[in-house]
Amino acid sequence: MKLSDNTVLVTGGGSGIGLALARAFALHGSAVIVCGRDSNKLMAVQKENPAIVVVPCDIADDKDQQRLVEHITQQYPNLNVLINNAGIQHNYDFSDSGDHTGRIDEEVAINLVAHLKLIDRFLPLLTKRPSAAIVNVTSALALVPKQSAPVYCATKAAMHNFTKALRYQLEDTSVKVFEIIPALVDTEMTKGRGKGKITPEALTAEALRGIASDRYEIRIEKTKMLFALNRFLPAVAERIIRNG
């Protein structure tokens, strides 16, 4: 997969991993569009990175997402890379008898349902391109969950399995399906959580090397060790991650 001369859409591109991926693709000579819910962040992105196009959009709002798809289809018909990065994480305990339904709906909508719908809506456009890619950003927690974020872990596990199944379905098309599986990354979402974080830029450098070499499941840094540990010593992997 080439890193240059693409037209790339990044969801959740206002900060963190999404912004790092957007900047990297732009530096490689690709046209980049980012979308996000926070208009102030998007304005800052465009001010600092004039080559990046910003489009405010709440992808979990179905009408807003449909407007985004129509806008991209009309204005950027050469779109050939969709990066599903947007995500949120809530920490809560189902045993505390509280009402968690609002946060459950939000996490499932943003982390899972919105991405599935975006893929479904953009596939007719992507399949027209001679070279195209869908890149889903998941998490090491898709493999081994932690206690404090059960819904987040469940959504990432669902995206992990969906990505594999989608890859099977599209293997005879021009659309390649990649999965970036990060270890703990230093972003706004992980403030105050865990140690030994990597930067979004370090993740992006490794992710782009994987994409360029057609490595469809890109395990970032400590995630490689976690996969091996979970295979041979799953109880140890669970003990390490559970309270992480």
C-alpha positions as CSV (number, residue, x, y, z in Angstrom):
1,M,0.0,0.0,0.0
2,K,1.4,3.4,-1.0
3,L,1.5,6.2,1.6
4,S,1.5,8.9,-1.0
5,D,-1.0,10.2,-3.5
6,N,-4.0,9.0,-1.4
7,T,-7.1,10.8,-0.3
8,V,-7.5,9.9,3.3
9,L,-10.4,10.4,5.8
10,V,-9.6,10.1,9.5
11,T,-12.3,10.0,12.1
12,G,-11.5,11.4,15.5
13,G,-8.7,13.4,13.9
14,G,-8.8,16.4,16.2
15,S,-6.1,15.1,18.5
16,G,-4.1,12.1,19.7
17,I,-3.7,9.1,17.4
18,G,-6.0,10.4,14.7
19,L,-4.2,13.7,14.4
20,A,-0.8,12.0,14.3
21,L,-2.0,9.6,11.5
22,A,-3.4,12.6,9.6
23,R,-0.2,14.6,9.8
24,A,1.9,11.6,8.8
25,F,-0.2,10.9,5.7
26,A,-0.1,14.6,4.8
27,L,3.7,14.6,5.1
28,H,3.8,11.6,2.7
29,G,1.9,13.6,0.1
30,S,-1.6,12.4,0.6
31,A,-4.7,14.6,0.7
32,V,-6.1,14.4,4.2
33,I,-9.6,15.1,5.7
34,V,-10.2,14.8,9.4
35,C,-13.6,14.8,11.1
36,G,-14.5,15.1,14.8
37,R,-17.1,16.4,17.3
38,D,-15.0,19.3,18.8
39,S,-15.0,22.3,16.4
40,N,-12.4,24.1,18.5
41,K,-9.9,21.2,18.1
42,L,-10.6,21.1,14.4
43,M,-10.0,24.8,14.0
44,A,-6.7,24.4,15.8
45,V,-5.7,21.5,13.6
46,Q,-6.4,23.5,10.4
47,K,-4.5,26.5,11.8
48,E,-1.4,24.4,12.5
49,N,-1.8,22.2,9.5
50,P,-3.2,24.2,6.6
51,A,-3.0,21.2,4.2
52,I,-5.4,19.2,6.3
53,V,-9.1,19.7,5.6
54,V,-11.4,19.6,8.6
55,V,-15.1,18.6,8.7
56,P,-17.1,18.9,11.9
57,C,-19.1,15.7,12.4
58,D,-20.5,13.5,15.1
59,I,-20.2,10.2,13.4
60,A,-22.5,8.6,16.1
61,D,-25.3,10.8,14.9
62,D,-26.7,9.0,11.9
63,K,-28.0,12.1,10.1
64,D,-24.7,13.9,10.7
65,Q,-22.8,10.8,9.4
66,Q,-24.9,10.7,6.3
67,R,-24.2,14.4,5.6
68,L,-20.5,13.6,6.0
69,V,-20.7,10.7,3.5
70,E,-22.5,12.8,1.0
71,H,-20.1,15.7,1.4
72,I,-17.0,13.5,1.0
73,T,-18.5,11.6,-2.0
74,Q,-19.3,14.9,-3.8
75,Q,-16.2,16.9,-2.9
76,Y,-13.6,14.1,-2.6
77,P,-14.7,11.3,-5.0
78,N,-11.1,10.0,-5.1
79,L,-11.3,9.0,-1.4
80,N,-9.4,5.7,-1.1
81,V,-8.4,5.4,2.6
82,L,-10.8,5.4,5.5
83,I,-9.3,5.4,9.0
84,N,-11.7,4.6,11.7
85,N,-10.0,6.0,14.8
86,A,-12.7,7.9,16.8
87,G,-13.3,6.4,20.2
88,I,-14.2,7.0,23.9
89,Q,-13.7,5.1,27.1
90,H,-15.8,5.3,30.2
91,N,-14.8,3.6,33.4
92,Y,-17.6,2.2,35.6
93,D,-18.6,-0.8,37.7
94,F,-21.8,-2.7,36.9
95,S,-21.9,-3.9,40.4
96,D,-22.4,-0.4,41.9
97,S,-26.2,-0.4,41.1
98,G,-25.9,2.8,39.2
99,D,-27.6,3.7,35.9
100,H,-24.9,3.3,33.2
101,T,-27.3,3.2,30.2
102,G,-26.3,6.6,28.8
103,R,-22.6,5.8,28.8
104,I,-23.2,2.3,27.4
105,D,-25.1,3.8,24.4
106,E,-22.4,6.4,23.8
107,E,-19.5,4.0,23.9
108,V,-21.2,1.4,21.7
109,A,-22.4,4.0,19.2
110,I,-19.0,5.7,18.8
111,N,-16.6,2.8,19.2
112,L,-18.5,0.3,17.1
113,V,-21.8,1.1,15.4
114,A,-20.7,4.4,13.8
115,H,-17.6,2.7,12.2
116,L,-19.6,-0.2,10.8
117,K,-22.0,2.2,9.2
118,L,-19.2,4.4,7.8
119,I,-17.6,1.4,6.2
120,D,-20.9,0.3,4.8
121,R,-21.6,3.7,3.4
122,F,-18.1,4.3,1.9
123,L,-17.5,0.9,0.5
124,P,-19.2,1.7,-2.9
125,L,-16.8,4.6,-3.3
126,L,-13.7,2.7,-2.1
127,T,-14.3,-0.3,-4.3
128,K,-14.1,2.0,-7.4
129,R,-10.5,2.9,-6.6
130,P,-7.7,0.8,-8.0
131,S,-6.0,0.8,-4.6
132,A,-7.9,1.4,-1.4
133,A,-7.8,0.7,2.3
134,I,-9.9,0.6,5.5
135,V,-7.8,1.1,8.6
136,N,-9.5,0.3,11.9
137,V,-7.8,1.4,15.2
138,T,-8.6,-1.1,18.0
139,S,-6.8,-1.8,21.2
140,A,-4.8,-4.5,23.0
141,L,-7.8,-4.6,25.3
142,A,-9.7,-6.3,22.4
143,L,-7.7,-9.3,23.4
144,V,-7.3,-9.1,27.1
145,P,-9.9,-6.9,28.9
146,K,-9.4,-4.7,32.0
147,Q,-11.8,-4.6,34.8
148,S,-12.7,-0.9,34.8
149,A,-13.8,-0.5,31.2
150,P,-16.0,-3.5,30.3
151,V,-18.0,-1.8,27.5
152,Y,-14.9,-0.2,25.9
153,C,-13.1,-3.6,25.9
154,A,-16.2,-5.3,24.4
155,T,-16.5,-2.8,21.6
156,K,-12.8,-3.1,20.7
157,A,-13.1,-6.9,20.7
158,A,-16.1,-6.6,18.4
159,M,-14.1,-4.3,16.0
160,H,-11.2,-6.7,16.1
161,N,-13.4,-9.6,15.0
162,F,-15.3,-7.5,12.5
163,T,-12.1,-6.4,10.9
164,K,-11.0,-10.0,10.3
165,A,-14.3,-11.0,8.8
166,L,-14.4,-7.9,6.6
167,R,-10.9,-8.7,5.4
168,Y,-12.1,-12.1,4.3
169,Q,-15.1,-10.6,2.4
170,L,-12.9,-8.0,0.6
171,E,-9.9,-10.2,-0.2
172,D,-10.8,-10.3,-3.9
173,T,-11.4,-6.6,-4.2
174,S,-9.0,-3.6,-4.4
175,V,-9.8,-2.7,-0.8
176,K,-7.2,-3.8,1.8
177,V,-8.3,-4.0,5.4
178,F,-5.8,-3.1,8.2
179,E,-6.0,-3.2,11.9
180,I,-3.8,-1.1,14.2
181,I,-3.7,-2.6,17.7
182,P,-2.0,-0.1,20.0
183,A,-0.5,-0.6,23.4
184,L,-1.2,2.3,25.9
185,V,-0.8,5.6,24.1
186,D,-0.4,9.0,25.7
187,T,-3.6,10.8,24.7
188,E,-6.3,12.8,26.4
189,M,-8.3,9.6,26.9
190,T,-5.6,7.9,28.9
191,K,-4.7,10.8,31.2
192,G,-4.1,9.4,34.7
193,R,-4.2,5.8,33.5
194,G,-1.3,3.4,33.4
195,K,2.4,3.8,32.8
196,G,4.9,3.3,30.0
197,K,2.8,5.0,27.4
198,I,4.0,5.6,23.9
199,T,3.4,8.8,22.0
200,P,0.9,9.0,19.1
201,E,3.8,9.8,16.8
202,A,5.7,6.6,17.8
203,L,2.5,4.6,17.2
204,T,2.0,6.3,13.8
205,A,5.6,5.6,12.6
206,E,5.2,1.8,13.3
207,A,1.6,1.8,11.9
208,L,2.7,3.4,8.6
209,R,5.5,0.9,8.2
210,G,3.0,-1.9,8.6
211,I,0.6,-0.4,6.1
212,A,3.4,0.2,3.6
213,S,4.4,-3.5,3.9
214,D,0.8,-4.8,3.7
215,R,1.0,-6.1,7.3
216,Y,-2.8,-6.3,7.9
217,E,-2.7,-6.8,11.7
218,I,-0.3,-4.2,13.0
219,R,0.6,-4.9,16.7
220,I,2.2,-1.9,18.2
221,E,5.1,-2.3,20.7
222,K,4.0,-4.0,23.9
223,T,1.0,-5.5,22.1
224,K,3.3,-8.0,20.4
225,M,4.4,-9.3,23.8
226,L,0.8,-9.4,25.1
227,F,-0.4,-11.5,22.1
228,A,2.4,-14.0,22.8
229,L,1.8,-14.0,26.5
230,N,-1.9,-14.5,26.0
231,R,-1.2,-17.5,23.8
232,F,1.1,-19.3,26.1
233,L,0.3,-18.0,29.5
234,P,-3.2,-16.5,29.4
235,A,-3.7,-16.3,33.1
236,V,-0.5,-14.2,33.4
237,A,-1.7,-11.9,30.7
238,E,-5.1,-11.5,32.4
239,R,-3.4,-10.7,35.7
240,I,-1.3,-8.0,34.2
241,I,-4.0,-6.3,32.2
242,R,-7.0,-6.7,34.6
243,N,-6.2,-3.8,36.9
244,G,-4.2,-1.8,34.3
